[in-house]
């Protein structure tokens, strides 16, 4: 990941991570609809924040690192039940980091 990422870039990376979590969570047939609804709600929220962000300057390095660490942690999840839990956790961490 580029060290000079903007907030919208970081939010796009979080959306990709969210979609990967949903893909894993979808492997639980009984949770398919819930997983997709949850993923859509959070990716829409992250997209809205990214679209409303003004300025194109690089994100503060500490903020970018915090978001990258959360994304990396989500990427290590292999259990579908834990992935479902993280469908709400990851976006909330990211949104708190950007002050949204």
N, C-alpha and C positions, 0 to 999 in steps of 0.2 A: 504494500500500500504506500502511496506517495506521501512523504512527510509534509507536503504543502497542500494537503487536501482542504477544500472548503467545507463548510457545514453541509451544504447540499450534497457534496460528494460523499461525505461520511454517512449521511442519512440514506443515500442510495445503497451504500454498502450494508447498512443495517437492514434495509428492505430485502436485499439478496439473502442475507443471513436468516431473516424471518421466513422467507419462502423455502429455504432449505430445511428449517425446523418443521414447517408445515408438511413438507414432503415426507419427512420421517414420521411425523405424527399421523399422517394419512394411512400408514400401514396398519393402524388399528381400525378395522372396518366400522365398528360401532361408534367411533369418534369422527368419522370422515366429515360429516356436515359441520359439526362443532369446530373442528380444526380449520376448515375453510372459511367459516364465518369469522372466527377469531383472527385468522391471518389477514383477511380482507379488511377488517375494521382497523387493525394496527398498521397495515401497510398504507391504507388510505390516510390515516392520521400522520404518519411519517412523511408521506408525499405532500400533504397539505403544508406541513411545517417547512419542508424543503422549498416548496413553491413560494412560500411567503417570505423566505429569507432574503434580505437585501444585502447587497455587497458581495464582492467576489474575492475578498482577501482570504488568505489561508487561515484555517482555524488555529486557535491557540494550541501549541504543541501538547500541553498537558491535557487539554480537553480531547484532542484527537487521539492521544494515547489511551485515555480512559475508554473512549468509544471503541477503539480497536481491541482493547483487552476484553471488553464485553462481547464483541463479535467473535473473537478468538475462542472465548470460553463456550459460547453457543456452538461453535463449530466442532467442539470436541464431544458433543453429546451424541450418544449412539442409541440410547434407550428411547423408544417412541413416547412413553409416558412422560419422561423428563422433558422431551422436546415439546410436548403439549404444555407443560408447565412454563417453559421458557418462551412460549408464544406471547405471553403477556409480560414476562420479566424483562426480556431484552428490549422491547420498545420503551418500556417505562424507564429503564436505566438510561437509554440514549436520550429520551426526551428530557429527563431531569438534567442530564449533562449539558444539553444545549439551552436549558432554561425555558423550555416550552411546557 
